[in-house]
Structure formats: structure tokens, C-alpha cells
Amino acid sequence: MVYQVYPRSFKDSDSNGVGDLRGITSQLDYIRSLGVDVVWINPVYRSPNDDNGYDISDYRAIMSEMGSMADFDALLQGLHQRGIKLIMDLVVNHSSDEHRWFQQSRSSRDNPYRDYYHWWPVERGPPPKRWSFFDEEGSAWRYDSTTRAYYLHYFSRKQPDLNWENPRLRREVYAIMRFWLDKGVDGFRLDVIPFISKDTTFPPLPDEYGGDYVAYYAKGPRLHQYLREMNREVLSKYDLMTVGEGGGVSVDDALKFVAEDRQELQTFFQFEVVDRWGRRPGNFLYSDSSNRSLPALKGIFTKWDSVFATSGWGTVFLGNHDQSRMVSRYGNDTPPYRKVSSKMLHTLLLTMRATPYIYNGDEIGMANIRFTDIGDYRDLMTINYYNRLEREGGDLQEFLAAQAEVSRDNGRTPMQWTADTNAGFTRGPPWIRINPDYRTVNVAAAERDTSSVLHYVRRLIRLRKSEPVLVYGRYRLLDQGNPEVFAFTRSLSGRTLMVALSFSQAGGRTGLPAGYSAGKILISNLGRSPVRGAQLVLQPYQAVVLELKRK
Ligand code: NOJ
């Protein structure tokens, strides 16, 4: 089980308003108390922070706001002393434009670092259209007058794409990986990894992709060759864990990344669930509350489970630093339902056949802040798109209303530790506003309240650890068309457990599978048993895991 820490927002030790490494180290006993096995931290390398550390200017140094290398070593040691592993974010599709390589590369056309990036000389005419995910003007090509050429940046203009075609660049990346592994880190989360290989002839965008560029930009012709090389040169030489950020990876090509005999990665995140639920098809910067079909969600989870039934291994997550808060999106964050629906969602995460990821703050049921003023946002994705709309005369109010639901900053507000000033996160002015609900939603209050989400999550984690059937057992979906209840069984060595989850304020009903009767309830987020003979009658957002007995 992995706990994701967003360092900028976890805990500030030096009162500058930004979370840091010593802050994380000060909370290691809390992290251990959850019972997780692994911590993943977002980038803490030196960075001008155009994209909160996903723009790295020195891969072997620590960002000044985060502390020093000695602080990093202390964090790693503190985790290892507690039997917890640490995985780092590896961001190698792009660097910062302030990285020495890029400074060299842009300085002249014959600089030895020129081919570390993708350049399109002006005399070839305008470069073929490529869209940027973050750029204010939308284009992924940025003109640089020093050498009269455009460079490629799929993300912001301060995140130039690295040229993986160049073997020297690849060797540099492998050396960076060894540097951190030799320090003792236990693996990597590989940022936008399917993007590293591109068709560098840059053909015109084929019409069939419509607006869905991810599918086209990612998975270039030499992707698997590079991943195998990375595995041979680095990964295979260490005892480690890898999880790729698999944007654009579909069920059809999933096993190419993770089947054991491929010798590439071990796992990746798939985005079908989070890219769809509550979002507008074709432009996920907009919300669409009608796009929330539980049968469709079940279909996606079930399809992905079957991909890894005999080979490879999956991951499951509903929140991270790029998503709005899990309870606000998939549950119900109004006071009567926040706790119960948050517990229900954790029950899903911890009963699937895949490695669960818990995002910091979700374990206390943190909710969306829902900014209404553009001045409150810190994320370049929101700000740049807003600026673009403003320039083009788009509907700013509609955009702000949508961002209040789906913006990344919803998931990035500081961790709420106490009911004291600034939620106990910092003694300085926080880098982003703190959710005012911290007075009631915070770790200290959750520790005192035996019915809190936090206590429930700890129990769930203990349950999963004590029940191999919840980790390895065969998964079978029940009652697929039920619009209110997600129900499935997990079976291993003659034992069968049933999981039933109400995703509705109206509760819901479902039947036990034929041939079974209900046995002991292993965990539930509400006191009352839902069992009524062969039926389960669930309260709003009720979750239950129960033993099934053969009749
Ligand atoms: C995915 C990261 O999770 C996101 O935060 C970042 O903006 C992009 N990759 C670009 O690195």
C-alpha cells in the first residue's frame, strides 16, 4: 500500500509557507501509524517551480524551499527505520528550461547539448501543429530567437521535452536514476512515461484523433525499446518498485509495459476512471456532473482487473495531486455524508486486486476548496487556460465554475493537522489558501473521534494485510447494471468475500450471489448490518465487506 505525500503541502518546518522535507520527517510516526508500506513523494529536486517541481533544473540537488540533501537523507533513513520504503518521482520527458542542458542547447546550433532537446529550425517553415497541455497560447512549439528555431514543449514553455533519440541523453538519465538508487531510494514513479518516445519527423496530426492528443503524443515508435534499455541498464540491477504514469495507455497495450517477460516496468496508473468521471468528454478542464455513471465506472474497473488477471499487476487510486478531492468527486462532501462516503471510497481502494494508493489528506476526508476567484489559484494549468480564454473572449465564469470542481489545486491545499492557525501546516503565510473546513476536518480531531475516516482507514489497511484474499483473490463483478451499488466478490483458496458499496445518497440494494448466504461482516462504515436474507439493503454510502458461505 502506497501513501502519496505532496511535499509542498504536507508540513512546513521553517515557516516560509511551503511544506518541506523536515516537515515530512516530523510526521513519520503519523505515516507509520497508517500501516502503509511505501511513500511516494512528488518532485523535490531543484526547480524554478513553474509546475511545482515538475520542471527540474538539477536532478541531483534538492529544491531550496524543500531543504537540503542532508534533510533528504534524514527522511529516507527515518522511513527505512520504520520499515517504510520511499519512491521518488522521475520526471524525464522534459526538464526545466533553466537546466544547464537546455541553457547549453539553446546557446548555439552546434552546441554539444543541442540534441538533448527537439528543435525545429526556422528555415524549415512553421513547425507542424502540436498542442501544449499548459501553454497560454496553446502551441507546444516555442520560438527561440538566439538560434532561430522552435523547441518542443508538450507541457509549459518552461518544460522543454528531452530528446530520447539521443543515446547520450538516455545515459544521463540512467546515471541520475543510479544516483538516487545508490542513495537507497526504493524505486520510481515515472512521470508521463509513454511520452518519452515521439515520431520525431513530426507528421501532421491525423484527423482521427480529434481532440485526444494524448493517444497520439504518447507511445512513440521506440518507447518499448527505451523502457527495456532502462530496465537492462538500471532497473534490473536493483531491488525496487516502479510505477509509470500511464496516460494514454489502453487495455490493449497495457501488458506491453508490465508483463513480467517484457522486462520493462512493474505497474502503471491508468487514467480511464479519473479522466472520465464528472468531466466533459474531450476537454477535461471542464466538469460535467451528468457524466457520472456507476455502471460505466464498474465496467472500467472490471476491464482493468481482467487485463492483469494472469500477468502483470494493477494499481488503484481515486485521488492525487492532479485531481480534485476524492470525496468531493466520487462521494459526497456535504456534512452528513462526508465521513461515510469517504470511508466507502477507501473501502473500494483497499479491496481491489491492485496496489492501492492513498493520497495525503484523503485519509481524513479532505474536500475540495472550490475557489471562485482566479487570484486564489496557483496551478499554471488553470491560470494559463484562463488567460487564454480571456484573450480569446471565452466564457470565464463557466470556466471558473468548472475549475471549482475539477482543478488540480483542489487536491493541493495544505494538509490539515490541527484546528490551530493555518491548520498546523505552517506558521508563515501558506503558499496556497487552506480549506476553511480545517477547524473540524483535521488530523488531531480525527485522532480523537473513534468514528473518523482516519480510524476506519487504519482498520481497512490492517484488514487488507491480514486477508490475502483481498490482495490476490479472484475478482468477480456482481449486479453490473445496478446504478447505485458497486458489488463484487474476491475469492481465494475456497474463501469468498463480498464487497458492497453504495455510491448513492439514496442507499441501494443488491443480492447475494446465488448459492451463498451471508457470513461474518469483516468491516462496515456504518453500525447497522445491511443483510436481509439474500438481500443487502444499504444505507446512503454504506460499505460492507462480508464473508460468504456456500449453502
Ligand atoms: C504529470 C504530473 O503528475 C503533473 O503534476 C505534471 O504537471 C505533468 N506530469 C508534467 O510533468
Residues whose N, C-alpha, C, O or C-beta is under 5 A from the ligand:
A	BS01	NOJ	D51 Y54 F155 D191 V192 D322
